[in-house]
Amino acid sequence: MTSQITIRRPDDWHVHLRDGDMLRAVAGYTARQFARAIVMPNLTPPVVTVAAADAYRARIMDALPAGTDFTPLMTCYLTDDADAEEIARGYERRVFAACKLYPANATTNSAHGVTDIRKLAGVLETMQRIGMPLLIHGEVTDRDIDIFDREAVFIDRILTPLVRDFPVLKIVLEHITTSEAAEFVAGSGAQIGATITPQHLVINRNAIFDGGIRPHAYCLPVAKRERHRLAVRKAAVSGSPKFFLGTDSAPHTIGRKEAACGCAGIFNAPYALESYAQVFDEEGVLDRLEGFASEHGPNFYGLPLNAGSVTLQREDVAVPATIAEGEISVVPFHAGETLRWRLVG
């Protein structure tokens, strides 16, 4: 039995670092585990300009412990009136690494999102021309569509025509949760990839209702049936370069989670690598963790692989019930559980 693994230093290709006090409380956890991270732009107000991205990046760096070696990769929040020239300028200046498409009201702080993807034709043409990736929260938001079907319907109604109309546009289908998404990505060309979270490898929708309402197991896209979890898990550990690590770590204070209308999001940054390692270990493919965590993402984005390495050791690690930084208290993923791997260096 393998007792220790060392892999190339990994990246997180989808994370929410928030802003203000929350940013200062959580940024260090991501920077401890990952060399780079694609940072989501759904702030209030959203990041839609080069200047806003520059300013947010500066706030992230200021929030990190001194001497931290971490690179935030900034993204542009797409709106119905997104400015193609501003987006191209940001990408050419290497301020924007990608654009993020939120269907309006799909998740936290997405009220400014896109109401009709046809309004973005000019922006998408520009992105396709310059090779800029489009990151998609792949759910429809129609009230008459069951929440557990919204990803599959999005693939059918929106993503399939989008790929047809923009055949060389690089697209990442974020935080996939269904067999339909895994099959779509696997069967598409090299320009289509997907990120996978630790929670969607570990829990199914029963976790949200285990003995009562469990708000800390609620995220969007919501966890699905067990057959979908198994399909996503199979994709993650397959070794396919089309699937790569994206935690979608999305912290909210305990009060905002445990409320009459609790917020969607799971805070998994503190033990993300340990969680992924446990999954790959359970599937008997620890040798594929490095590709998923450290190689597939950079290769898709056309970025160099990281120098350096991290080491995980087979050792029990007790995940605390809460993590507190100043006045911010957050419940982490796996709270109260014992993981079998520990990040040691």
Secondary structure, 3 states (H helix, E strand, C coil): CCCEEEEECCCEEEECCCCHHHHHHHHHHHHHHCCEEEECCCCCCCCCCHHHHHHHHHHHHHHCCCCCCCEEEEEEECCCCCCHHHHHHHHHCCCEEEEEECECCCCCCCCCCECCHHHHHHHHHHHHHHCCCEEECCCCCCCCCCHHHHHHHHHHHHHHHHHHHCCCCCEEECCCCCHHHHHHHHHCCCCEEEEECCHHHHCCHHHHHCCCCCHHHCCCCCCCCHHHHHHHHHHHCCCCCCEEECCCECCCCHHHHCCCCCCCCEECHHHHHHHHHHHHHHCCCHHHHHHHHHHHHHHHHCCCCCCCEEEEEEEEEECCCCEEECCEEECECCCCCEEEEEECC
